[in-house]
Amino acid sequence: MLEARGVTVRYSGGAEPALADVSMTLAPGELVAVVGPNGCGKTTLLRALLGLVPLDGGDALVLGRSIGSWSRRELARVIGVVSQREEPAFPLVVEDVVMLGRYARLGPLAAASAEDRAAVRAALEQCDAWSLRDRSSDALSGGEWQRVRVARALAQAPRALVLDEPTASLDVRHEMELFELIAALVNGGLGALVVTHQLNIAARYASRLLLLGRGRLVASGSPGEVLRREALEQVFHWPVAVTTWCDGAPQVVPLRPGEPAS
Amino acid sequence: MRARTALLLLLVPATLLLGIAVGPVPLAPKAVWHALGRADAPAGVIVREIRLPRTLLAFLVGGTLAITGAGLQAVVRNPLADPYLLGLSGGAGLGAVIAIALHLGGAWAVPLAAFVGALVAVALVYRLAVVAGRRLDARVLLLAGVVVGAFASAVMSAVISLAPAAELRNAMLWLLGGFSAASWHALAVFSGYAVLPTLVLLAQARSLDLLSLGEEPALHLGIDVERTKRIVYLAASLLTAASVATCGIIGFVGLAVPHAVRRLWSPLHGSVLPLAFLGGGVFLVLADAVARTAVRPLELPAGVVTALVGVPLFAVLLRRTLV
């Protein structure tokens, strides 16, 4: 559904490209996690895939069509995005927030139909947020707000979700709840591309990982193939040990200086 | 909410009636009614030729200033935005003054010059604010607006002092914002310029909802953000220009009214814009009524009254936004 072919992005003033020759794909029913240190190009990769930065090389494709040929409205019907931060200038009621997800499926002046309302309700229920529908957006906790934003992305009736650090600043429970939600949606056939710093959670939920370092794709494949000591140490510049949880997922333990790896 | 809407809808004819009734010669509602119905009624000339166009003009100007403020607030994502505070009114005033001083065309050309002035001002303010940082900081934007507005008013004063044109003798009074020169002709000129941008702005209601979430979320939900912003800035400049050219610089209507509407009804622009239009109309007709009666037989500019109400509200909002 989403594909990057040798994508290169150069920001003005940057000596090195922010993204160099990166290729990746996202298929339906697949959860792909993008991991790597701060400033390695994770967000730039998302922005390139969504057509928000000009490409200096390669191409980004959505459903096989080059990103440049999509209008924002068309894209919004295919990809639901939960970006890093969002604060409404004027607090809105949750149900209205999610209804804004229907924008690309409504005419500019058309009123919301019964179908739109049903889609909003279904999206809120899927995210276990129907009970929040009458609350004001400024009266929600961080975890609730993220669930509402995922619900809004679902109300777009997209084929793929793109989430940029969706669990930053959430506690363990809310973080796990959000990943469980994403995993359930992926089971239902959506593709999901998630940027995250949580290597261990990514290792348990993602079907594939992309490890980026300084704008380059250092490794990609199953969690077991990507989360290897040498690659991680090279990218993060910190010693780590990699163990295996009982379900077979690799788990990364950052080491203290001088601590042996086993 | 229904009751509030009904109340507002009742307030519209009531304030219009009040606006016609008050003045140097107070009229009873019955006398106003008679004069509206029959040209040869005792108060016929006062009502039909002076007070009716004046009241209607105040209503329309108030309504358009309010929706202009609401639109700008959504685009810059800040409740403090207002055509006056963002420098649009100053730019429009300067454009109008220059057109009058140079005798460029008649009443229909002045709004066009004001439009050019408003566009230059908004472009300047935007550039100043954006240069300061990649993200549009509301504080910087307001500062830029105030600075550009101050510059425009300085140049305006210079033009007024230097130009010999007789038309400019009353320019200072005109700039303070008021309806003492209102006429059917002024109403026609204003409406001619204001109808289209008003409709355009109303049609943007849902896009404004998305924009107030933030530019990036708005993009992801499917609007062409840059195009929408251009449309709103253009419509806002045109509406500001039309009002400044016909009745001078009236501030704070665009600040106070959308704020009240959002609190009393909903922040969704499908209701904010039409309700702010009605509310702005009511507010400015009342302000003009106060302006005409508070220091009778003298008359205050309506802009003075709106500022007296608007500035304290601005102070409260400012504290709440910046804390």
Interface residues (C-beta under 8 A of the other chain):
Chain A: L50 L52 S71 R72 R73 L75 A76 R77 I79 G80 V81 S83 R85 E86 E87 P88 A89 F90 P91 L92 V93 D96 V97 L100 G101 Y103 A104 L106 P108 L109 R152 Q156
Chain B: Q73 A74 R77 N78 P79 A203 R206 S207 D209 L210 S212 L213 G214 E216 P217 L219 H220 L221 G222 I223 D224 V225 R262 S266 P267 L268
